[in-house]
Amino acid sequence: MISLWRIQFRVRHWLMARRLANFGRGSRIDAPDMLSGTEGLHIGDQVRIREHSRIECIRSSKYRGEIFIGSNTSVQLYFHCGA
């Protein structure tokens, strides 16, 4: 029997994967403060990004910002990254 927590994790992962350019297997983002330009965000497998992160990929006609976070990475509280 699959636990309620596991079902919730799979649904959240599926929803996040639809927003990002790549969202690896077993990865999770816990309660971000801001995610913008998510079509330029690439996250590898087994990545955990803790609460209050702010990740911004500037996407315009002149600029195509992209961020790559490799597999097996742990990102701690209040992380801020922009490209």
C-alpha positions as CSV (number, residue, x, y, z in Angstrom):
1,M,0.0,0.0,0.0
2,I,1.3,3.4,-1.0
3,S,1.3,6.0,1.8
4,L,-0.5,9.3,1.6
5,W,2.9,11.1,1.8
6,R,4.2,9.2,-1.2
7,I,1.2,10.0,-3.3
8,Q,1.5,13.7,-2.3
9,F,5.2,13.6,-3.2
10,R,4.5,12.1,-6.7
11,V,1.7,14.7,-7.4
12,R,4.0,17.6,-6.4
13,H,6.8,16.2,-8.5
14,W,4.6,15.8,-11.5
15,L,3.3,19.4,-11.1
16,M,6.8,20.8,-10.7
17,A,8.1,18.8,-13.7
18,R,5.5,20.4,-15.9
19,R,6.8,23.9,-15.0
20,L,10.6,23.4,-15.4
21,A,12.8,22.7,-18.4
22,N,14.1,19.5,-16.6
23,F,13.2,18.1,-13.2
24,G,15.1,15.0,-12.3
25,R,13.9,11.8,-10.7
26,G,13.5,12.0,-6.9
27,S,14.1,15.8,-6.8
28,R,12.1,18.2,-4.7
29,I,11.7,21.9,-4.1
30,D,10.3,22.7,-0.7
31,A,8.1,25.9,-0.5
32,P,10.0,28.3,-2.7
33,D,9.6,32.1,-2.2
34,M,10.0,32.7,-5.9
35,L,10.5,30.7,-9.1
36,S,10.5,32.7,-12.3
37,G,11.4,31.9,-15.9
38,T,11.1,28.2,-15.0
39,E,11.4,27.2,-18.6
40,G,15.2,27.9,-18.2
41,L,15.6,25.9,-15.0
42,H,17.2,22.5,-15.3
43,I,17.4,20.3,-12.2
44,G,19.1,16.9,-12.1
45,D,18.2,13.7,-10.2
46,Q,18.0,13.5,-6.4
47,V,18.2,17.3,-5.9
48,R,16.7,18.8,-2.7
49,I,16.1,22.6,-2.6
50,R,15.1,23.7,0.9
51,E,12.5,26.3,1.9
52,H,12.5,30.0,1.0
53,S,14.6,29.7,-2.2
54,R,14.5,32.3,-4.9
55,I,15.5,31.1,-8.4
56,E,15.1,33.5,-11.4
57,C,15.9,32.8,-15.0
58,I,15.5,36.0,-17.0
59,R,13.7,35.2,-20.3
60,S,13.2,38.0,-22.8
61,S,13.6,38.5,-26.5
62,K,17.3,39.6,-26.0
63,Y,18.3,37.2,-23.1
64,R,17.8,33.5,-22.4
65,G,19.0,32.9,-18.9
66,E,19.4,29.3,-17.8
67,I,20.4,27.6,-14.6
68,F,21.6,24.1,-14.3
69,I,21.7,22.3,-10.9
70,G,23.4,19.0,-11.1
71,S,22.3,15.6,-9.7
72,N,22.8,14.7,-6.1
73,T,22.8,18.4,-4.9
74,S,21.5,19.8,-1.7
75,V,20.6,23.5,-1.6
76,Q,20.0,25.0,1.8
77,L,17.6,27.6,3.2
78,Y,17.3,31.1,1.6
79,F,19.2,30.2,-1.5
80,H,19.1,32.9,-4.2
81,C,20.3,32.5,-7.8
82,G,19.6,34.4,-10.9
83,A,20.7,34.1,-14.6
